[in-house]
């Protein structure tokens, strides 16, 4: 079964709801939608967001109210839900939620921001290593991996508008980029870049300042990555910059599950 899967850092689910989120969702009609930075618990959201016609929904919020958090909407009830990584150091921030469809595990991931001066860089790198350990465990059970979400890094210079000016800024720090390269070296695939190896100007996040989005001065921070066994079944990686409502735009993939 081919599934149309989208991922979107909404920068506040209640905020994007006021900007037409449900109308967009029903018009786009993805089979699965991954959300990041929902900034709330289930009870914080109106009924319209907790009970969406045609979808089952699971929230994995942060312990701290109004911060971080991820969610997954699916037209079909998954075979299994897995909340977090099994590590409270990271799970308290609500950064990973997975849904299993047969032997395919689909995750919504929200990587920590390293913050100015790399203040949270060790935490961010630790999250990345915990994620890899979690996926190794899942792969040992015969599961294929698809992870979509806000990775909070632009891997290469082509992935942001002004690389030279941002080498010391979070999201383009050498250590972050090295981790992402190591992630690929471990057998994972950046699906959009593999399908569009030389395509410039493809971004998924823009600062709210100085009209950055209108001028397309952006960063590609949002990805769909899969492991090698799933790669032959993945296609049509895309970015949807025309979708407004957040400082991020959705990204999409089609997967034969």
C-alpha positions as CSV (number, residue, x, y, z in Angstrom):
1,X,0.0,0.0,0.0
2,X,1.4,3.4,-1.0
3,X,1.1,6.0,1.7
4,X,1.4,9.7,1.3
5,X,3.2,10.9,4.4
6,X,3.7,14.5,5.4
7,X,5.7,16.1,8.2
8,X,5.3,19.7,9.6
9,X,6.8,21.6,12.4
10,X,3.8,23.7,13.2
11,X,5.4,25.9,15.9
12,X,2.4,25.6,18.1
13,X,-0.6,23.4,17.1
14,X,-3.1,25.8,18.6
15,X,-1.6,28.7,16.7
16,X,-1.6,26.9,13.4
17,X,-5.2,25.8,14.0
18,X,-6.2,29.4,14.0
19,X,-4.6,29.8,10.6
20,X,-6.5,27.1,8.8
21,X,-4.7,23.9,9.8
22,X,-7.8,21.7,9.5
23,X,-8.9,23.1,6.2
24,X,-5.4,22.4,4.9
25,X,-5.3,18.9,6.3
26,X,-8.6,17.9,4.7
27,X,-7.6,19.4,1.4
28,X,-4.2,17.7,1.3
29,X,-5.6,14.5,2.9
30,X,-2.3,12.7,3.7
31,X,-2.4,9.1,4.9
32,X,-0.1,10.0,7.7
33,X,0.9,13.4,9.1
34,X,3.8,13.9,11.5
35,X,3.8,17.0,13.6
36,X,6.5,18.6,15.7
37,X,6.6,21.5,18.2
38,X,2.9,21.0,19.1
39,X,3.5,22.9,22.4
40,X,0.8,21.3,24.4
41,X,-0.8,18.2,25.9
42,X,-3.9,16.6,24.5
43,X,-6.1,18.3,27.2
44,X,-4.7,21.7,26.1
45,X,-6.1,21.4,22.6
46,X,-9.7,22.0,21.6
47,X,-11.9,19.0,20.7
48,X,-11.6,19.9,17.0
49,X,-7.9,19.0,17.2
50,X,-8.3,15.9,19.5
51,X,-11.0,14.3,17.4
52,X,-10.3,15.0,13.7
53,X,-12.7,13.3,11.3
54,X,-11.0,10.5,9.4
55,X,-7.9,10.3,11.5
56,X,-6.6,8.6,14.7
57,X,-4.2,10.9,16.6
58,X,-1.6,10.3,19.2
59,X,0.2,13.1,21.1
60,X,3.6,12.8,22.8
61,X,4.0,16.1,24.7
62,X,6.9,17.4,26.7
63,X,6.6,17.3,30.5
64,X,7.1,21.1,30.5
65,X,3.9,22.7,29.4
66,X,3.8,24.7,26.2
67,X,7.2,23.4,25.0
68,X,8.3,21.0,22.2
69,X,6.1,17.8,21.7
70,X,5.3,15.7,18.7
71,X,2.2,14.0,17.3
72,X,1.1,11.6,14.6
73,X,-2.2,11.6,12.7
74,X,-3.1,8.5,10.7
75,X,-6.0,7.4,8.6
76,X,-5.4,3.9,9.8
77,X,-4.8,2.7,13.3
78,X,-1.2,1.6,13.4
79,X,-0.3,-1.9,14.6
80,X,1.7,-0.3,17.4
81,X,2.5,3.1,19.0
82,X,5.9,3.7,20.6
83,X,6.3,6.8,22.6
84,X,9.8,8.1,23.0
85,X,13.2,6.5,23.0
86,X,12.9,4.7,26.3
87,X,15.3,7.3,27.9
88,X,13.7,9.8,30.3
89,X,16.5,12.3,29.7
90,X,15.1,12.9,26.2
91,X,11.6,11.5,26.5
92,X,10.6,14.2,29.0
93,X,10.9,16.7,26.2
94,X,8.5,14.8,23.9
95,X,10.9,14.5,20.9
96,X,10.0,11.2,19.3
97,X,6.8,9.3,18.6
98,X,6.6,6.2,16.3
99,X,3.8,4.3,14.6
100,X,4.4,0.8,13.2
101,X,2.6,-0.3,10.1
102,X,3.5,-3.9,9.6
103,X,7.3,-4.0,9.4
104,X,7.7,-0.3,8.7
105,X,8.2,2.1,11.7
106,X,7.3,5.7,11.0
107,X,8.6,8.3,13.5
108,X,7.9,12.0,14.1
109,X,11.2,13.5,15.4
110,X,12.0,16.9,16.8
111,X,15.7,17.2,17.4
112,X,16.9,19.6,20.1
113,X,18.2,23.0,19.0
114,X,21.9,23.5,20.0
115,X,21.2,27.1,21.0
116,X,23.5,30.1,20.8
117,X,27.2,29.2,21.5
118,X,26.3,25.5,21.3
119,X,24.9,25.7,24.8
120,X,22.8,22.5,24.3
121,X,25.1,20.8,21.7
122,X,26.0,17.9,24.0
123,X,22.3,17.3,24.7
124,X,21.5,17.5,21.0
125,X,24.3,15.0,20.0
126,X,23.2,12.7,22.9
127,X,19.7,12.7,21.5
128,X,21.0,11.7,18.1
129,X,23.0,8.8,19.5
130,X,20.0,7.6,21.6
131,X,17.9,7.7,18.4
132,X,20.4,5.5,16.6
133,X,20.4,3.0,19.5
134,X,16.6,2.9,19.5
135,X,16.5,2.3,15.7
136,X,19.1,-0.5,16.0
137,X,16.8,-2.2,18.5
138,X,13.9,-1.8,16.1
139,X,15.9,-3.1,13.2
140,X,16.9,-6.2,15.2
141,X,13.1,-6.9,15.3
142,X,13.0,-6.9,11.5
143,X,11.6,-3.4,11.2
144,X,12.3,-0.8,8.5
145,X,12.8,2.8,9.5
146,X,11.3,6.0,8.2
147,X,11.9,9.2,10.3
148,X,10.5,12.5,9.4
149,X,10.7,15.8,11.2
150,X,12.7,18.8,12.2
151,X,16.3,17.7,12.4
152,X,17.4,21.2,13.3
153,X,20.5,21.0,11.0
154,X,21.3,22.0,7.4
155,X,23.6,19.2,6.3
156,X,25.5,20.9,3.4
157,X,26.1,24.4,2.1
158,X,23.4,23.9,-0.5
159,X,20.9,23.4,2.3
160,X,20.8,27.0,3.4
161,X,20.9,30.4,1.7
162,X,23.9,31.9,3.5
163,X,26.3,29.2,4.6
164,X,29.4,31.4,5.0
165,X,27.6,33.7,7.5
166,X,26.2,30.8,9.6
167,X,29.2,28.5,10.3
168,X,29.1,29.4,14.0
169,X,25.3,29.4,14.4
170,X,23.1,26.6,15.7
171,X,21.8,24.4,12.9
172,X,25.0,24.7,10.9
173,X,27.7,23.9,13.5
174,X,30.4,21.5,12.3
175,X,29.5,19.0,15.1
176,X,25.9,19.0,14.0
177,X,26.7,18.5,10.4
178,X,29.2,15.8,11.2
179,X,26.6,13.9,13.2
180,X,24.2,14.1,10.3
181,X,26.9,12.8,7.9
182,X,27.6,10.0,10.4
183,X,23.9,9.2,10.4
184,X,24.0,8.8,6.7
185,X,27.2,6.7,6.9
186,X,25.3,4.3,9.2
187,X,23.0,3.5,6.3
188,X,20.3,6.1,6.4
189,X,19.2,8.2,3.3
190,X,18.3,11.8,3.0
191,X,15.6,11.2,0.5
192,X,15.0,14.7,-0.8
193,X,18.7,15.4,-1.4
194,X,19.2,12.1,-3.1
195,X,16.4,12.8,-5.5
196,X,17.4,16.5,-6.0
197,X,21.2,16.4,-5.6
198,X,22.0,19.8,-7.1
199,X,18.8,21.6,-6.7
200,X,19.3,25.0,-4.9
201,X,16.9,27.2,-3.0
202,X,15.0,24.3,-1.4
203,X,14.3,25.3,2.2
204,X,11.8,24.4,4.9
205,X,12.4,27.1,7.5
206,X,12.7,30.9,7.3
207,X,13.2,33.5,10.0
208,X,10.2,35.7,10.7
209,X,12.7,38.6,10.5
210,X,13.5,40.9,7.6
211,X,11.1,39.3,5.1
212,X,13.3,36.2,4.9
213,X,10.5,33.9,3.5
214,X,9.5,36.3,0.8
215,X,13.1,36.5,-0.3
216,X,13.6,32.7,0.2
217,X,16.5,33.3,2.6
218,X,16.0,30.0,4.4
219,X,17.3,26.7,5.7
220,X,16.4,23.1,5.0
221,X,15.9,21.7,8.5
222,X,13.1,19.3,7.9
223,X,13.8,15.8,6.4
224,X,12.5,12.4,5.6
225,X,15.2,9.8,6.1
226,X,14.9,6.1,5.8
227,X,17.2,3.1,6.3
228,X,18.6,1.1,3.4
229,X,16.0,-1.8,3.4
230,X,13.2,0.7,3.0
231,X,14.9,3.0,0.4
232,X,13.6,1.1,-2.7
233,X,10.1,1.6,-1.5
234,X,10.4,5.4,-1.0
235,X,9.8,8.0,-3.6
236,X,8.5,11.5,-4.5
237,X,10.3,13.4,-1.7
238,X,9.1,17.0,-1.8
239,X,9.0,20.3,0.1
240,X,5.8,22.4,0.2
241,X,7.0,26.0,0.7
242,X,3.6,27.4,-0.4
243,X,2.0,26.1,2.8
244,X,1.8,29.0,5.3
245,X,1.0,29.1,9.0
246,X,4.4,28.4,10.6
247,X,8.0,29.4,10.2
248,X,8.5,25.9,8.8
249,X,6.7,24.4,5.8
250,X,5.7,20.8,5.4
251,X,7.8,18.1,3.7
252,X,6.5,15.0,2.1
253,X,7.3,11.5,0.9
254,X,5.5,8.5,-0.6
255,X,6.2,5.1,0.8
256,X,5.1,1.6,-0.2
257,X,4.2,0.0,3.2
